[in-house]
Amino acid sequence: MTREHRSAIQRTIHTIKIVSVTLAGVAITAMALVMLAETLMRYVFTNPLGWNISAVERIFMPMSVFLALPWLYLTAGHVTAELVYDRLPTAWRRSARIIGHLVIGPLLA
């Protein structure tokens, strides 16, 4: 693979990361605003929205989780079982990483 191809792929990955984390931030902000609106409607105007729970649990929460995954993966911020992993011998850690990539790779493709 040439340097230009690698550079293009890296730019594409970086763009995907930025777009996905931005959309995840928008989802979190929208979730907070919807819940604020629900609180105001319920306790100030005594007329709850009614659709807010469904929107939060079916749209905003999954968006915030799944759209943050590319950024977490690229920054190695994903959750790991450090309690177990850190106590493994070096060879076992390497094997665990390889197995993890083999299992997750096809799922992401």
Steps between C-alpha positions, in 0.01 A plus 500: 500500500643836403545795729219691322256213555593476867461873534157491334389214723623681811314816397184297442529329838565834669194651328281208607626539855427874509154466345397211723618661823333828400171321437536316831543838670192631322304196621611558860412869478161422345433243773578756770278762333209259459524397865521866606191577290319203654587616851374851427184374333424253778570712807447858380215458252361166634477372143770235435625439148430127497741412219825592672584161656454322169717754315775479759513122529446418132686780324732715711658237728584255219632789289724622780639151562543366147618821339771538765640152427731597208657775711537269800658229286749735334603659829514162681239631741280194476422299810749228579510240771812650655458311825558173316702625202770677706569183696555281194852412388625699199453210255142450617427874460621486141284193437198671659547805274525283190190301595314823574588645160404177324161496673419869466643553149236301311223658708612849398536417130 
